[in-house]
Amino acid sequence: MSYYAHPTAEVSEKAKIGKGTKIWHQAQIREGAIIGENCNLGKGVYVDFDVKIGNNVKIQNYVSVYHGVEIEDDVFVGPAAVFTNDKHPRAWLWDETRLCHTKIRKGASIGANATIVCGVEIGEYAMVAAGAVVTKNVPPHALVMGVPAKVVGFVCECGEKLDENFKCPACGKEYPELKKYAKEVKR
């Protein structure tokens, strides 16, 4: 086995797990799930059937990644963050036609206890604040917070908030291409 699974973790034989990945206490990985290399899935993480997770992804304790969610490389998901997959849930009514897809793009970060309502895309290197409720698409590098989540600024790949000229005060990288999203910022 090229990955580590804690003895209390349940990993389906029909899941594909990449080299160097670590799956911790009481996690469950369902059939058809594909998890990339060098990922870290914390205690109590649930990965539903056919979910795709990229390389170098860190999913903290008690996150459920339901069918219909796709997570690209280098994503961070904070503890107890929530993903949904049905916009109109009823306990007695479910079939694949109700499935609503969600995509988390490369390098994005999702804070603790954030809720990601299905049908959205979180852009590359975007940052969702702890406790935010995301109900619509998040642009690349956007910093969103609140209920419902609103764009309050933009962040660098290194995670620092960009200044008003879309330049990182920490590493100096500039993002002039993000100016087209400036009108979305709520002050």
C-alpha positions in Angstrom: 0.0 0.0 0.0 1.5 3.3 -1.1 -0.7 5.4 1.3 -1.5 5.3 5.0 -4.9 4.6 6.4 -5.4 4.5 10.2 -6.8 1.1 11.4 -10.2 2.8 12.2 -10.6 4.3 8.7 -12.8 2.5 6.2 -11.4 2.7 2.7 -13.3 0.9 -0.1 -11.2 -1.5 -2.2 -12.9 0.2 -5.2 -11.4 3.7 -4.3 -8.1 4.9 -5.8 -5.8 6.5 -3.3 -2.5 8.3 -4.4 0.9 7.7 -3.1 1.8 9.4 0.2 -1.8 10.2 1.2 -2.7 9.9 4.9 -6.2 9.0 6.0 -6.8 9.4 9.7 -9.1 8.1 12.5 -12.7 7.1 11.6 -12.5 8.5 8.0 -14.6 6.8 5.4 -13.7 6.6 1.7 -16.4 5.2 -0.6 -16.2 3.2 -3.8 -15.2 5.0 -6.9 -13.6 7.9 -5.0 -10.3 9.1 -6.5 -7.9 10.8 -4.1 -4.6 12.2 -5.3 -1.1 12.0 -4.0 0.2 13.5 -0.7 -3.3 14.4 0.6 -4.1 14.5 4.3 -7.7 13.6 5.4 -8.4 14.2 9.1 -10.4 12.5 11.7 -14.0 11.7 10.7 -13.7 12.8 7.0 -16.3 11.3 4.7 -15.6 11.0 1.0 -18.7 9.9 -0.9 -18.7 7.6 -4.0 -17.2 8.9 -7.2 -15.8 12.1 -5.6 -12.5 13.4 -7.2 -9.9 15.0 -5.0 -6.6 16.2 -6.5 -3.0 16.1 -5.2 -1.7 17.9 -2.1 -5.2 18.5 -0.7 -5.7 18.9 3.1 -9.1 18.2 4.5 -9.4 18.8 8.2 -11.5 16.9 10.7 -15.2 16.2 10.2 -15.7 17.4 6.7 -18.1 15.5 4.4 -17.3 15.6 0.7 -20.5 14.5 -1.0 -21.1 13.0 -4.5 -21.0 15.8 -7.0 -18.1 17.7 -5.4 -14.8 17.9 -7.1 -11.7 19.3 -5.4 -8.6 20.2 -7.5 -4.9 20.2 -6.4 -3.5 22.2 -3.4 -6.9 22.9 -1.8 -7.3 23.4 2.0 -10.6 22.6 3.6 -10.9 23.6 7.2 -12.5 21.6 10.0 -16.3 21.0 9.9 -16.7 22.7 6.5 -19.9 21.6 4.8 -20.6 20.8 1.1 -24.1 20.1 -0.2 -25.3 18.4 -3.3 -29.1 18.9 -3.6 -30.6 22.4 -3.8 -34.1 21.2 -2.8 -33.5 18.3 -0.4 -36.2 16.0 0.8 -35.5 12.9 2.8 -38.0 10.9 0.7 -37.0 12.2 -2.7 -33.6 11.5 -4.3 -32.3 10.4 -7.6 -29.3 11.4 -9.8 -31.3 14.1 -11.6 -31.3 16.1 -8.3 -27.5 16.1 -8.1 -26.0 19.5 -8.2 -22.2 19.8 -8.9 -19.7 21.9 -7.1 -16.1 22.6 -8.1 -13.3 23.8 -5.9 -10.4 25.1 -8.1 -6.6 24.7 -7.5 -5.2 26.4 -4.4 -8.4 27.5 -2.9 -8.9 27.6 0.9 -12.1 27.0 2.7 -12.3 28.1 6.4 -13.6 26.2 9.4 -17.4 25.8 9.5 -17.9 27.3 6.1 -20.9 26.1 4.1 -20.6 25.6 0.4 -24.1 25.4 -1.2 -24.1 23.2 -4.3 -23.9 24.5 -7.8 -21.0 26.9 -7.3 -17.4 27.1 -8.4 -14.8 28.5 -6.0 -12.0 30.0 -8.2 -8.3 29.3 -8.1 -6.6 30.6 -4.9 -9.8 32.0 -3.6 -10.2 32.1 0.2 -13.5 31.5 2.0 -13.6 32.8 5.5 -14.5 30.7 8.5 -18.3 30.4 8.9 -19.1 31.9 5.5 -22.1 30.6 3.5 -21.2 30.5 -0.2 -24.3 30.7 -2.4 -22.7 31.8 -5.7 -19.5 31.5 -7.7 -16.4 32.9 -6.1 -13.9 34.6 -8.5 -10.2 33.5 -8.6 -8.2 35.0 -5.7 -11.3 36.5 -4.1 -11.6 36.7 -0.3 -15.2 36.1 0.7 -16.9 36.2 4.1 -20.3 36.6 5.7 -23.8 35.1 5.3 -24.3 35.0 2.4 -20.6 35.3 1.5 -19.6 38.5 -0.3 -16.3 39.4 -1.9 -14.4 41.8 0.5 -11.0 41.7 -1.3 -8.5 39.5 -3.0 -5.6 37.3 -1.9 -2.2 36.3 -3.3 -1.2 32.7 -4.0 0.7 33.0 -0.7 -2.5 33.8 1.2 -1.9 37.5 2.0 -4.5 40.1 1.2 -3.7 42.1 -2.0 -3.6 45.9 -1.8 -5.9 48.2 -3.9 -3.5 47.9 -6.8 -3.8 44.0 -6.7 -0.2 43.7 -5.4 0.8 41.4 -2.6 2.5 43.4 0.3 4.3 40.2 1.4 5.8 38.7 -1.8 5.4 41.5 -4.3 3.5 39.5 -6.8 1.0 41.5 -8.9 -2.4 40.4 -10.3 -3.6 43.1 -12.8 -6.0 40.5 -14.4 -8.1 40.6 -11.2 -9.1 44.2 -11.8 -12.1 43.0 -13.8 -13.6 41.6 -10.6 -13.1 44.8 -8.5 -16.8 45.8 -8.9 -17.8 42.7 -6.9 -16.0 44.0 -3.8 -18.5 44.9 -1.0 -17.1 47.4 1.4 
